[in-house]
């Protein structure tokens, strides 16, 4: 059996998917679906495989995951400022480690916080 990157799909509620793709991509998706059926013994429609493929792709894109996580951390920090939560005092090196932000970005955030009215 083939060792596919995409594992067997979990039970789920069907979701309608409508996209336009090239003929070459359609052929590749049909081939993938056939190999998936051979591997797991379950025929899944392409429209059911594509969302799992996209989710798997996004989670395997390290640059995307880092950027998404950094954005979420920045939004969390912004919400904390808006809620007037008393900030903790930490060293810059600790802030870099716990936020995964760069030193220069942390200094930018500090400067913008100082210059707020």
PyMOL commands that set and color helices and strands:
alter all, ss='L'
color gray80, all
select helices_A, chain A and resi 23-40+46-60+62-82+92-99+103-114
alter helices_A, ss='H'
color red, helices_A
deselect
rebuild
show_as cartoon
